[in-house]
Amino acid sequence: QVQLVESGGGVVQAGGTLRLSCAASGRTLSNYRMGWFRQAPGKEREFVARISASGVITVYADSVKGRFTISRDNAKNTVYLQMNSLKPEDTAVYYCAAGRISSTKPEDYEAWGQGTQVTVSS
């Protein structure tokens, strides 16, 4: 099974930018659809963005559309989430996930990273 490790989280002011990375080991990422999810305290894990295995198709939650960009570099076995114009409501632990089908549901993903904290101050 693929192992995932996220990095790039931190504390940023509203309007700032962060770039999250998700590095894979154990299996090649090119076989997987990849997703980013987030979970704020007291809330359920929610879908943020997903990308097809080839990288051609991307889908975003309405709350991040136009501000976040998901991408992948299969040669580096890494997936990215570029986050611009960050808002305090983007504060959460961000997780990357690997799955075999195209989905926005957490239960459809079979491998998860440990998460990276993103905090946006107002």
Secondary structure as the mmCIF struct_conf table of DSSP 4:
data_model
#
loop_
_struct_conf.conf_type_id
_struct_conf.id
_struct_conf.beg_label_comp_id
_struct_conf.beg_label_asym_id
_struct_conf.beg_label_seq_id
_struct_conf.end_label_comp_id
_struct_conf.end_label_asym_id
_struct_conf.end_label_seq_id
STRN STRN1 GLN A 3 SER A 7
STRN STRN2 GLY A 10 GLN A 13
TURN_TY1_P TURN_TY1_P1 ALA A 14 GLY A 15
STRN STRN3 LEU A 18 SER A 25
BEND BEND1 GLY A 26 ARG A 27
HELX_RH_3T_P HELX_RH_3T_P1 LEU A 29 ASN A 31
BEND BEND2 TYR A 32 TYR A 32
STRN STRN4 ARG A 33 GLN A 39
TURN_TY1_P TURN_TY1_P2 PRO A 41 GLY A 42
BEND BEND3 LYS A 43 LYS A 43
STRN STRN5 GLU A 46 ILE A 51
BEND BEND4 ALA A 53 GLY A 55
STRN STRN6 THR A 58 TYR A 60
TURN_TY1_P TURN_TY1_P3 ASP A 62 ARG A 67
STRN STRN7 PHE A 68 ASP A 73
TURN_TY1_P TURN_TY1_P4 ASN A 74 ASN A 77
STRN STRN8 THR A 78 MET A 83
BEND BEND5 SER A 85 SER A 85
HELX_RH_3T_P HELX_RH_3T_P2 PRO A 88 ASP A 90
STRN STRN9 ALA A 92 GLY A 99
BEND BEND6 ARG A 100 ILE A 101
BEND BEND7 THR A 104 THR A 104
HELX_RH_3T_P HELX_RH_3T_P3 PRO A 106 ASP A 108
STRN STRN10 TYR A 109 TRP A 112
STRN STRN11 THR A 116 SER A 121
#
